[in-house]
Amino acid sequence: MASNLYVIRHGATEWSKNGRHTGLTDIPLVPEGEEQARSTGLLLERERFALVLTSPLQRARRTCELAGLGDQAEDDPDLLELDYGDYEGITTAEIRETVPGWSVWSGDCPNGETLADVAVRVDRVIGRARAADGDVAVFAHGHVLRVLTARWCDLAPVEGRRFVLDPATLSILGWERENAAILRWNLR
């Protein structure tokens, strides 16, 4: 039987709560985010993983620890959030004041990464997951995990726009026969 990929977004941070793009800025979870991570851990209690990967940023790593898998986790820089470049720390509304209609899915991030760059990274994560001898858990960030989901399903990276991912939720990617599929999404 093919392995499943358990996708967990980190809990709430001050910036995620107010819509600021948080790429490589290493900020902590807020108390609400820590509680969210503990609750997500309850969903994982009976699961066993062949591999647990986490973004090295503290908000993802701490979510992994509070969910009960920190002792098994391996940092993977391929799970870092999208590098927003000049848009780091600002909101979409603020960006749209000078770039009408901008979104991470349709516009560039000056001095940052492209969706194609992120796809190269998540394709490596998917390769590791599919080679593992059992289910795999990944703890990371909203946009990178949305691109990962699109790529898991053999879609273009931009199709990550269709997979809204809430903080500290569990989603499960797997298979319907030979087809990569989304089995569960945004579980709390």
MOVENBEL-V512311 format. One line per field, one symbol per residue. ss: DSSP state (~ for helix, > for strand, _ for the rest). A space follows every 10 residues. Layout:
ss=???
This chain:
ss=____>>>>>_ __>~~~~__> ________>_ ~~~~~~~~~~ ~~~~______ >>>>___~~~ ~~~~~~___~ ~~>>>_~~~_ ____~~~___ >~~~~~____ __________ ____~~~~~~ ~~~~~~~~~~ ~____>>>>> _~~~~~~~~~ ~~____~~~~ ~~_______> >>>>>>__>> >>>>>>>_
